[in-house]
Amino acid sequence: MKSQLPTLSRGDIVLRGNRHGIVVTLTNRRMLVVPLEWRPFPRHRADVGIGTLTSQVMFHDAVARCGDRQWVSREAQRFVGRVSPVVVTAIMNAIRREEIDRQSERFPAGLVKSTLAFGPMMGSRGRRVGAPSLG
């Protein structure tokens, strides 16, 4: 007889060993899980505070680490709870933003224009001592 996979859906909180995670998406055999941590420090740009988006007492200070997502097997996952669709939407948006940021970090240096006030000046040697004043 074929073993029955647990019926999990998007937004479920699962227990994997001794770690909690939120199911982001599922396939037949695998699922994408975002780990949950309580009071992590330091915070990452892709972290989503669950406590601000849900009223569940158990997860009031939990943070979803969207940068550390991973594909895991659907087997041996225990259902613990469920988060609201607002939380899942916030997690998906954080994953998308993180992927865009990681792509821009892979660009070669100088390809993206600086957002500083004046930006780096190509060919500039900085302050030249002894040079005539321009002003």
C-alpha positions as CSV (number, residue, x, y, z in Angstrom):
1,M,0.0,0.0,0.0
2,K,1.3,3.4,-0.9
3,S,2.1,5.8,2.0
4,Q,-0.2,8.8,2.2
5,L,1.5,12.2,2.1
6,P,0.3,14.7,4.7
7,T,-2.3,17.1,3.3
8,L,-0.6,20.4,3.5
9,S,-1.4,23.6,1.8
10,R,0.1,27.0,1.2
11,G,0.4,29.0,4.4
12,D,0.6,26.0,6.8
13,I,3.1,26.1,9.6
14,V,5.0,22.8,9.8
15,L,7.5,21.3,12.3
16,R,10.6,19.9,10.7
17,G,12.6,18.1,13.3
18,N,12.8,20.8,16.0
19,R,12.4,23.8,13.6
20,H,9.2,25.6,12.5
21,G,8.6,26.7,8.9
22,I,5.9,28.2,6.7
23,V,4.9,26.4,3.5
24,V,5.2,28.8,0.6
25,T,4.5,26.5,-2.3
26,L,4.1,22.7,-3.0
27,T,4.8,20.2,-5.7
28,N,3.9,16.4,-5.7
29,R,6.9,15.4,-3.5
30,R,8.5,18.7,-2.3
31,M,7.6,22.0,-0.8
32,L,9.3,25.3,-0.4
33,V,9.6,26.2,3.3
34,V,10.6,29.5,4.9
35,P,12.1,28.9,8.4
36,L,10.7,30.7,11.4
37,E,12.9,32.1,14.2
38,W,12.0,33.9,17.4
39,R,13.7,37.2,18.1
40,P,16.5,36.8,15.6
41,F,19.4,39.3,15.7
42,P,20.5,40.8,13.4
43,R,17.6,41.2,11.0
44,H,18.1,40.6,7.3
45,R,16.5,42.7,4.5
46,A,14.3,39.7,3.5
47,D,12.9,39.0,7.0
48,V,9.2,39.3,7.5
49,G,7.8,39.9,11.0
50,I,4.9,37.5,11.6
51,G,3.8,39.2,14.8
52,T,2.9,42.3,13.0
53,L,0.7,40.5,10.5
54,T,-1.1,37.9,12.7
55,S,-2.8,37.7,16.0
56,Q,-1.7,34.2,17.0
57,V,-0.1,34.3,20.4
58,M,2.4,31.5,19.7
59,F,4.0,33.5,16.8
60,H,3.7,37.0,18.2
61,D,7.5,37.6,18.0
62,A,8.4,35.2,15.1
63,V,10.3,36.2,12.0
64,A,10.1,34.4,8.7
65,R,13.6,34.2,7.2
66,C,12.8,34.6,3.5
67,G,16.4,34.6,2.4
68,D,17.0,31.1,3.9
69,R,14.2,29.3,2.1
70,Q,14.7,25.7,1.0
71,W,13.0,22.9,-0.8
72,V,12.3,19.9,1.5
73,S,10.5,16.6,1.1
74,R,6.8,16.6,2.0
75,E,7.3,13.5,4.1
76,A,7.9,13.7,7.8
77,Q,6.4,17.2,8.1
78,R,4.0,17.8,10.9
79,F,1.2,20.3,10.7
80,V,1.3,22.8,13.5
81,G,-0.8,25.7,12.5
82,R,-1.7,28.1,9.7
83,V,-1.0,31.7,8.9
84,S,-3.3,34.2,7.2
85,P,-3.1,34.9,3.5
86,V,-1.7,38.4,4.3
87,V,1.4,36.7,5.8
88,V,1.9,34.5,2.8
89,T,1.6,37.5,0.4
90,A,4.2,39.4,2.5
91,I,6.5,36.4,2.4
92,M,6.1,36.0,-1.4
93,N,6.9,39.7,-1.9
94,A,10.0,39.5,0.3
95,I,11.2,36.5,-1.7
96,R,10.7,38.4,-5.0
97,R,12.5,41.5,-3.6
98,E,15.4,39.3,-2.3
99,E,15.8,37.7,-5.7
100,I,15.9,41.1,-7.5
101,D,18.5,42.3,-4.9
102,R,20.7,39.3,-5.4
103,Q,20.5,39.6,-9.2
104,S,21.7,43.3,-9.0
105,E,24.5,42.3,-6.6
106,R,25.8,39.9,-9.3
107,F,26.3,42.7,-11.8
108,P,29.9,43.8,-12.5
109,A,31.1,46.9,-10.7
110,G,30.2,50.2,-12.4
111,L,27.3,48.8,-14.4
112,V,24.6,50.3,-12.1
113,K,24.7,54.1,-11.6
114,S,25.3,55.2,-8.1
115,T,22.4,56.6,-6.1
116,L,24.6,58.9,-4.1
117,A,24.3,62.7,-4.5
118,F,27.2,63.1,-6.9
119,G,28.3,59.5,-7.3
120,P,31.9,58.5,-8.0
121,M,33.6,60.6,-10.7
122,M,35.4,58.5,-13.2
123,G,39.0,59.5,-13.6
124,S,39.0,61.6,-10.4
125,R,42.0,61.3,-8.2
126,G,40.3,62.9,-5.2
127,R,41.7,66.0,-3.6
128,R,44.9,67.0,-5.2
129,V,47.2,68.8,-2.9
130,G,48.8,71.9,-4.5
131,A,46.4,72.1,-7.4
132,P,45.0,75.5,-8.3
133,S,41.7,76.4,-6.7
134,L,38.7,76.4,-9.0
135,G,36.6,78.7,-6.9
